Amino acid sequence: MSGHGRKAMPNPVNREFVFDLASYARRGPGHRDRLTPAEVQHIRRTVDRVPEVMVKVLSRGATTVSAARRHVDYIDRKGEVPLETDEGVVRGRDAGLNAIEDWDLNVDQYRSTARLQARTTATPPRLVHKLMFSMPPGTPPQKVLVAVQRFCREEFALQHRYLMALHTDEPHPHVHVVVKAMSERGERLNIRNDTLRRWRAAFAQQLRDAGVPANATSRFARGITKPQKLDGIYRAAARGNSTHLRVRTEAVARDLDRSDLRDEEAKRNLMASRTLLQRLWDDVATTFKQDGRPDISTRITAFVRQMPPPDTEQAIIARELIRSRALEARDGPAR
């Protein structure tokens, strides 16, 4: 909101968790709205660094029937990975494609196209939502699958058609879920920030019910400032062919060569966010101390001290470039 004299809240900030922390911090002895047992356990899990769940929405390729088919073909590895739908487990080369044929996505696409032509709108609505639920390496894959199964039954059953597949070909077990955007009653599923926040909490609860330690706290509240890239960028970077990463790296390299690396404003925003975060956590620690629980207060203080220093993406890339150039100068070009 620049240009109007209004000072925006420093970024990046998860506003919902800022409000949560502020609410926690206000609840001291003598207040009727003390921390509930669930809130105390949430804070304990956070400062004890219990593994964090991830729920991600994959945005590309969700607005056409052909794109939905390609994604289902990908997640079931062309029939090699069993799929579970809202009606049971299906197997076989065309099992996934046959499953979504029952969803009548072509009808939804036709209706969407007709509405777009009437409105001359450029962005078509999604026919499906492509979700990914994952946990850190070492988590039992079958328990991740069970947690997602229970989550989907509670969240989508008898409303939105869905299917899922467990992938274990990477260190972190993850489950891909495809959900039909239009419900059987003609109601559209819209995924907002508060939706994802609620889903993360529900997924974490399902994992805990299955005996897996899991937590759902925002990256901001944990002091993580390293940008979270889209899934496709991470995968492409791992393969060495990320266009996004290459373009960003080349831009930073040019700035380094010109001694013109400018990220002061981004750093100021990050430092302001960190100051806010530390103050809120300090208030929560004080609340616990005053409430006769100094052990949690001490753990909160240690948690804040151990937070990674706030860093911009530009600074991270620049450091890696400088390190690589120093190694190349010492050892010669990598072969």
TINU-315434 format. One record per residue (C-alpha): residue number from 0; x, y, z negated; residue in three letters. Coordinates in steps of 0.2 Angstrom, whole numbers. Layout:
N
   pos      px      py      pz   code
   NUM       X       Y       Z    ala
...
//
This chain:
335
   pos      px      py      pz   code
     0       0       0       0    met
     1      14      12       4    ser
     2      10      29      11    gly
     3      -3      33      -2    his
     4       7      36     -18    gly
     5       1      20     -26    arg
     6      14       9     -34    lys
     7      11     -10     -30    ala
     8      15     -23     -42    met
     9      32     -30     -40    pro
    10      33     -46     -28    asn
    11      34     -60     -28    pro
    12      21     -61     -42    val
    13       8     -75     -46    asn
    14      -5     -63     -53    arg
    15     -16     -77     -60    glu
    16      -2     -84     -71    phe
    17       3     -66     -76    val
    18     -15     -64     -83    phe
    19     -14     -81     -91    asp
    20       3     -77     -99    leu
    21      -4     -60    -105    ala
    22     -19     -69    -112    ser
    23      -8     -81    -121    tyr
    24       2     -67    -128    ala
    25     -13     -58    -135    arg
    26     -18     -73    -146    arg
    27     -10     -71    -162    gly
    28     -15     -76    -180    pro
    29     -32     -69    -185    gly
    30     -38     -69    -168    his
    31     -54     -79    -164    arg
    32     -47     -83    -147    asp
    33     -32     -93    -152    arg
    34     -23    -104    -139    leu
    35     -33    -120    -136    thr
    36     -24    -137    -138    pro
    37     -25    -138    -119    ala
    38     -16    -122    -117    glu
    39      -3    -126    -130    val
    40       1    -143    -121    gln
    41       2    -133    -104    his
    42      15    -122    -111    ile
    43      24    -136    -119    arg
    44      25    -145    -103    arg
    45      31    -130     -94    thr
    46      45    -125    -106    val
    47      50    -144    -107    asp
    48      52    -144     -88    arg
    49      40    -158     -85    val
    50      40    -162     -66    pro
    51      29    -151     -56    glu
    52      16    -156     -44    val
    53      15    -149     -26    met
    54      -1    -147     -16    val
    55       2    -139       1    lys
    56      -9    -135      15    val
    57      -1    -138      32    leu
    58      -8    -124      43    ser
    59      -4    -128      61    arg
    60     -14    -139      72    gly
    61     -30    -140      63    ala
    62     -42    -131      75    thr
    63     -44    -143      89    thr
    64     -49    -162      90    val
    65     -34    -166     100    ser
    66     -23    -159      86    ala
    67     -32    -168      72    ala
    68     -30    -184      82    arg
    69     -11    -181      84    arg
    70      -9    -178      65    his
    71     -19    -193      60    val
    72      -8    -203      73    asp
    73       7    -196      64    tyr
    74       2    -199      46    ile
    75      -2    -217      49    asp
    76      13    -220      60    arg
    77       3    -226      75    lys
    78      -5    -239      64    gly
    79      10    -245      54    glu
    80       4    -236      38    val
    81     -13    -241      31    pro
    82     -25    -227      29    leu
    83     -38    -225      16    glu
    84     -54    -216      21    thr
    85     -69    -210      10    asp
    86     -77    -227      15    glu
    87     -62    -239      12    gly
    88     -45    -244      18    val
    89     -43    -246      37    val
    90     -28    -254      47    arg
    91     -23    -256      64    gly
    92     -16    -246      79    arg
    93     -32    -235      82    asp
    94     -39    -236      65    ala
    95     -36    -218      60    gly
    96     -42    -212      77    leu
    97     -58    -222      76    asn
    98     -61    -216      58    ala
    99     -61    -198      63    ile
   100     -72    -201      78    glu
   101     -86    -204      66    asp
   102     -83    -186      60    trp
   103     -90    -179      76    asp
   104     -76    -166      76    leu
   105     -80    -163      95    asn
   106     -97    -156      90    val
   107     -90    -145      77    asp
   108     -77    -139      90    gln
   109     -91    -135     103    tyr
   110    -101    -125      90    arg
   111     -85    -115      85    ser
   112     -81    -112     103    thr
   113     -99    -106     107    ala
   114     -98     -94      92    arg
   115     -81     -87      96    leu
   116     -87     -83     114    gln
   117    -102     -74     107    ala
   118     -91     -64      95    arg
   119     -75     -63     106    thr
   120     -65     -68      91    thr
   121     -47     -74      94    ala
   122     -45     -86      79    thr
   123     -55    -102      79    pro
   124     -60    -110      63    pro
   125     -51    -126      57    arg
   126     -60    -142      60    leu
   127     -49    -151      47    val
   128     -38    -146      33    his
   129     -21    -155      32    lys
   130     -15    -157      14    leu
   131       0    -164       6    met
   132       1    -170     -12    phe
   133      19    -174     -18    ser
   134      30    -177     -33    met
   135      49    -177     -36    pro
   136      60    -191     -32    pro
   137      58    -206     -45    gly
   138      39    -204     -47    thr
   139      31    -221     -44    pro
   140      23    -220     -26    pro
   141       8    -230     -30    gln
   142       3    -220     -45    lys
   143       4    -204     -34    val
   144      -8    -213     -22    leu
   145     -19    -218     -36    val
   146     -20    -200     -43    ala
   147     -24    -193     -25    val
   148     -37    -206     -23    gln
   149     -46    -201     -39    arg
   150     -43    -182     -35    phe
   151     -52    -184     -18    cys
   152     -66    -194     -25    arg
   153     -70    -181     -37    glu
   154     -67    -166     -26    glu
   155     -74    -172      -9    phe
   156     -84    -188     -11    ala
   157    -102    -186      -3    leu
   158     -97    -169       3    gln
   159     -82    -169      15    his
   160     -76    -184      25    arg
   161     -57    -187      22    tyr
   162     -43    -200      25    leu
   163     -26    -202      17    met
   164      -9    -211      19    ala
   165       5    -213       7    leu
   166      22    -210      14    his
   167      38    -217       5    thr
   168      51    -214      19    asp
   169      58    -198      10    glu
   170      65    -197      -8    pro
   171      49    -188     -15    his
   172      33    -199     -13    pro
   173      19    -189      -5    his
   174       2    -192       1    val
   175      -5    -184      17    his
   176     -24    -180      16    val
   177     -35    -175      31    val
   178     -52    -167      25    val
   179     -66    -162      37    lys
   180     -68    -144      35    ala
   181     -87    -144      38    met
   182     -97    -154      25    ser
   183    -111    -166      29    glu
   184    -123    -152      23    arg
   185    -115    -140      35    gly
   186    -105    -130      22    glu
   187     -88    -125      26    arg
   188     -73    -129      15    leu
   189     -62    -113      12    asn
   190     -46    -115       3    ile
   191     -40    -100      -6    arg
   192     -26     -96     -19    asn
   193     -37    -100     -33    asp
   194     -43    -116     -25    thr
   195     -25    -122     -23    leu
   196     -22    -117     -41    arg
   197     -36    -128     -47    arg
   198     -32    -142     -36    trp
   199     -14    -142     -43    arg
   200     -20    -143     -61    ala
   201     -33    -157     -56    ala
   202     -19    -167     -47    phe
   203      -7    -165     -62    ala
   204     -21    -171     -74    gln
   205     -25    -186     -63    gln
   206      -6    -191     -63    leu
   207      -6    -189     -82    arg
   208     -21    -200     -84    asp
   209     -11    -213     -74    ala
   210       3    -212     -86    gly
   211      15    -200     -75    val
   212      21    -184     -84    pro
   213      16    -170     -72    ala
   214      13    -151     -74    asn
   215       5    -137     -63    ala
   216      13    -120     -67    thr
   217      17    -107     -54    ser
   218      34    -105     -47    arg
   219      34     -87     -53    phe
   220      31     -92     -71    ala
   221      46    -104     -70    arg
   222      57     -90     -63    gly
   223      59     -97     -46    ile
   224      62     -84     -33    thr
   225      69     -94     -19    lys
   226      57     -92      -4    pro
   227      46    -108      -2    gln
   228      46    -111      17    lys
   229      33    -120      27    leu
   230      35    -139      27    asp
   231      39    -138      46    gly
   232      54    -127      43    ile
   233      61    -138      29    tyr
   234      59    -153      40    arg
   235      67    -144      55    ala
   236      81    -138      44    ala
   237      85    -155      38    ala
   238      86    -161      56    arg
   239      97    -146      60    gly
   240      85    -138      73    asn
   241      75    -125      63    ser
   242      72    -110      74    thr
   243      67    -100      60    his
   244      82    -104      49    leu
   245      94    -101      64    arg
   246      86     -84      68    val
   247      87     -78      50    arg
   248     105     -85      48    thr
   249     110     -76      64    glu
   250     102     -59      58    ala
   251     111     -61      41    val
   252     128     -65      50    ala
   253     126     -49      61    arg
   254     123     -39      45    asp
   255     138     -46      37    leu
   256     149     -43      52    asp
   257     144     -24      52    arg
   258     145     -24      33    ser
   259     127     -18      33    asp
   260     118     -31      22    leu
   261     103     -22      15    arg
   262      92     -30       3    asp
   263      92     -18     -11    glu
   264      73     -15     -11    glu
   265      70     -34     -12    ala
   266      82     -35     -26    lys
   267      74     -21     -36    arg
   268      57     -29     -33    asn
   269      63     -46     -39    leu
   270      72     -38     -54    met
   271      56     -29     -59    ala
   272      46     -45     -57    ser
   273      59     -54     -68    arg
   274      58     -41     -82    thr
   275      39     -42     -82    leu
   276      40     -61     -83    leu
   277      52     -61     -97    gln
   278      42     -49    -107    arg
   279      26     -60    -105    leu
   280      36     -75    -111    trp
   281      43     -66    -125    asp
   282      26     -61    -131    asp
   283      20     -79    -130    val
   284      35     -85    -140    ala
   285      31     -72    -153    thr
   286      13     -78    -154    thr
   287      19     -96    -158    phe
   288      32     -89    -171    lys
   289      18     -79    -180    gln
   290       6     -94    -178    asp
   291      19    -105    -188    gly
   292      26    -115    -173    arg
   293      44    -109    -172    pro
   294      49    -125    -163    asp
   295      39    -120    -148    ile
   296      45    -102    -149    ser
   297      63    -107    -149    thr
   298      60    -118    -134    arg
   299      51    -104    -124    ile
   300      67     -93    -128    thr
   301      78    -106    -121    ala
   302      67    -109    -106    phe
   303      68     -91    -101    val
   304      87     -90    -104    arg
   305      89    -105     -92    gln
   306      79     -98     -78    met
   307      89     -96     -61    pro
   308      94     -78     -57    pro
   309      82     -69     -46    pro
   310      88     -70     -28    asp
   311      83     -65     -11    thr
   312      83     -76       4    glu
   313      95     -64      13    gln
   314     107     -65      -2    ala
   315     106     -85      -2    ile
   316     110     -86      17    ile
   317     124     -73      15    ala
   318     132     -83       1    arg
   319     131     -99      11    glu
   320     139     -90      27    leu
   321     153     -83      17    ile
   322     157    -100       9    arg
   323     156    -108      26    ser
   324     168     -95      34    arg
   325     180     -97      19    ala
   326     180    -116      21    leu
   327     183    -114      40    glu
   328     197    -102      38    ala
   329     205    -114      26    arg
   330     202    -131      34    asp
   331     198    -126      52    gly
   332     181    -128      61    pro
   333     170    -143      56    ala
   334     170    -157      69    arg
//
